[in-house]
């Protein structure tokens, strides 16, 4: 007696475009790196392309983690049989990469200085500007302010103000609003500011 198989009724879905779906699944994504895009050969596989460029497809295979057990076994074998050829490491023939320029370009891009995009949140900027307007660079007076809800120490407030002053976009806007950008500062004022910023940790 034959077992009857239950077949689910196949439905044709008109809303799905199978060709488009297949292309989307096959697509690996767009390469944003310009150097890789220029050197990439579509006829070759990803492994071959990266090998030609002097790049690694799998870093675990290129940089192997040394095994403590294997190293100890090698040393033990060399002590027992110093003339044994099996203990000697086999020579690995490395394939020369044709497109070394790509690896060099990527190294240069990685070393190049990047634009600082870090910004403080709006609420924090408002709090810092309020403190600077009221107390200047007197950090110990800032601690006693009623708006210091989190009871931050003068060192923590100083660090926040230093970071704020290190962001040119936000600090520049603050100086423009207060009209301090075009104003010629006296040497005494600059010295006072410098002293306030470089306060001794012993205080």
C-alpha positions as CSV (number, residue, x, y, z in Angstrom):
1,X,0.0,0.0,0.0
2,X,1.4,3.4,-1.1
3,X,1.7,6.2,1.4
4,X,-0.2,9.3,0.2
5,X,1.9,12.5,0.2
6,X,0.1,15.7,1.1
7,X,1.1,18.4,-1.3
8,X,0.5,22.0,-0.3
9,X,-1.4,23.9,-3.0
10,X,1.1,26.1,-4.7
11,X,0.0,29.7,-5.2
12,X,1.4,32.2,-7.7
13,X,2.1,35.5,-6.0
14,X,1.6,38.3,-8.4
15,X,3.1,41.0,-6.2
16,X,6.5,39.2,-6.0
17,X,9.1,39.7,-8.8
18,X,11.2,36.6,-8.7
19,X,13.9,37.9,-11.0
20,X,14.4,41.0,-8.8
21,X,14.4,38.9,-5.6
22,X,17.1,36.6,-7.1
23,X,19.3,39.7,-8.0
24,X,18.9,41.1,-4.5
25,X,19.9,37.8,-2.9
26,X,22.9,37.4,-5.1
27,X,24.1,41.0,-4.6
28,X,26.8,41.3,-2.0
29,X,26.5,45.1,-1.6
30,X,28.2,48.1,-3.1
31,X,31.8,48.7,-2.5
32,X,32.4,52.2,-1.1
33,X,36.2,52.1,-1.2
34,X,37.5,53.8,-4.3
35,X,40.9,51.9,-4.4
36,X,39.2,48.5,-4.2
37,X,36.5,49.5,-6.8
38,X,39.2,50.5,-9.4
39,X,41.3,47.3,-9.0
40,X,38.4,44.9,-8.7
41,X,38.0,42.3,-11.5
42,X,34.4,41.0,-11.8
43,X,35.6,37.9,-13.7
44,X,37.6,36.7,-10.7
45,X,36.4,35.5,-7.3
46,X,36.6,37.6,-4.1
47,X,39.4,35.4,-2.8
48,X,41.5,35.9,-6.0
49,X,40.8,39.6,-6.2
50,X,41.9,40.2,-2.6
51,X,45.0,37.9,-3.0
52,X,46.1,40.0,-6.1
53,X,45.7,43.2,-4.0
54,X,47.8,41.8,-1.2
55,X,44.8,41.7,1.2
56,X,43.5,38.8,3.3
57,X,40.1,37.2,2.8
58,X,40.2,35.4,6.2
59,X,42.6,37.0,8.8
60,X,42.5,33.8,10.9
61,X,44.3,31.9,8.2
62,X,46.9,34.6,7.5
63,X,47.7,35.4,11.1
64,X,47.5,32.1,13.0
65,X,47.3,32.2,16.8
66,X,50.3,30.2,18.1
67,X,49.4,27.0,20.0
68,X,51.3,26.6,23.2
69,X,51.0,22.8,23.0
70,X,52.4,22.6,19.5
71,X,55.4,24.8,20.3
72,X,56.2,22.6,23.4
73,X,55.9,19.4,21.2
74,X,58.3,20.9,18.6
75,X,60.9,21.8,21.3
76,X,60.6,18.3,22.8
77,X,61.1,16.6,19.4
78,X,64.1,18.8,18.7
79,X,65.7,17.8,22.0
80,X,65.0,14.0,21.4
81,X,66.0,14.0,17.7
82,X,68.1,17.1,16.7
83,X,68.8,15.7,13.2
84,X,65.2,14.8,12.4
85,X,64.0,16.6,9.3
86,X,60.3,16.4,10.2
87,X,60.7,18.8,13.1
88,X,62.0,21.5,10.8
89,X,59.4,24.0,9.6
90,X,58.4,23.7,6.0
91,X,59.1,26.6,3.7
92,X,56.0,28.5,2.8
93,X,56.0,30.0,-0.7
94,X,54.2,33.3,-0.7
95,X,52.5,34.5,-3.9
96,X,53.5,37.9,-4.9
97,X,50.6,40.3,-5.0
98,X,50.2,42.1,-8.4
99,X,48.3,45.1,-7.2
100,X,50.3,46.2,-4.2
101,X,49.2,49.8,-4.8
102,X,45.7,49.0,-3.3
103,X,47.2,47.9,0.0
104,X,49.4,51.0,0.2
105,X,46.5,53.3,-0.6
106,X,44.4,51.7,2.2
107,X,47.3,52.1,4.6
108,X,47.6,55.8,3.7
109,X,43.9,56.3,4.1
110,X,44.0,54.7,7.6
111,X,46.9,56.8,8.7
112,X,45.5,60.1,7.3
113,X,44.0,62.5,10.0
114,X,40.2,62.4,10.1
115,X,37.8,65.3,10.7
116,X,36.5,65.3,14.3
117,X,32.7,64.8,14.3
118,X,32.3,64.6,18.0
119,X,29.8,67.0,19.5
120,X,28.3,67.6,22.9
121,X,24.6,67.3,23.4
122,X,22.5,70.5,23.4
123,X,21.6,70.3,27.1
124,X,25.2,69.9,28.1
125,X,26.3,72.8,26.0
126,X,23.6,75.0,27.5
127,X,24.8,74.0,31.0
128,X,28.5,74.7,30.2
129,X,27.8,78.0,28.6
130,X,25.6,79.1,31.6
131,X,28.5,78.2,33.9
132,X,31.1,80.0,31.8
133,X,28.9,83.2,31.6
134,X,28.3,83.2,35.3
135,X,31.6,82.1,36.8
136,X,34.2,82.4,34.0
137,X,36.9,79.9,34.8
138,X,36.2,79.7,38.5
139,X,35.5,75.9,38.7
140,X,35.2,75.8,42.5
141,X,32.4,78.3,42.4
142,X,30.6,76.3,39.7
143,X,30.4,73.3,42.1
144,X,28.2,75.3,44.5
145,X,25.7,76.3,41.8
146,X,22.1,75.2,42.1
147,X,22.0,73.9,38.5
148,X,24.8,71.4,39.3
149,X,22.1,68.7,39.9
150,X,24.5,65.7,39.6
151,X,26.9,67.3,42.2
152,X,29.9,67.1,39.9
153,X,33.3,68.0,41.3
154,X,35.3,71.0,40.0
155,X,37.6,68.6,38.2
156,X,34.7,66.9,36.3
157,X,33.3,70.3,35.4
158,X,36.8,71.5,34.2
159,X,37.1,68.3,32.0
160,X,33.7,69.1,30.5
161,X,34.6,72.7,29.7
162,X,38.0,71.5,28.2
163,X,36.1,69.1,25.9
164,X,33.7,71.9,24.9
165,X,36.6,74.3,24.2
166,X,38.2,71.5,22.1
167,X,35.2,71.4,19.7
168,X,35.7,74.4,17.3
169,X,32.2,74.4,15.9
170,X,30.4,74.6,19.2
171,X,33.0,76.8,21.0
172,X,33.2,79.1,17.9
173,X,29.5,79.6,17.9
174,X,29.6,80.5,21.6
175,X,32.4,83.0,21.1
176,X,30.5,84.6,18.2
177,X,27.3,85.0,20.2
178,X,29.2,86.6,23.1
179,X,31.2,88.8,20.7
180,X,34.5,87.5,22.0
181,X,35.8,86.3,18.6
182,X,36.8,89.7,17.2
183,X,37.6,91.2,20.6
184,X,41.3,91.7,21.3
185,X,42.1,90.0,24.6
186,X,44.5,91.4,27.2
187,X,47.6,89.3,28.2
188,X,46.4,89.3,31.8
189,X,43.0,87.8,30.9
190,X,44.7,85.1,28.8
191,X,47.0,84.3,31.7
192,X,44.1,84.1,34.1
193,X,42.3,81.7,31.7
194,X,45.4,79.6,31.3
195,X,45.9,79.4,35.1
196,X,42.2,78.4,35.6
197,X,42.6,75.6,33.0
198,X,45.8,74.3,34.4
199,X,44.9,74.2,38.0
200,X,47.0,71.9,40.3
201,X,45.4,68.6,41.1
202,X,46.6,69.0,44.7
203,X,44.0,71.8,45.2
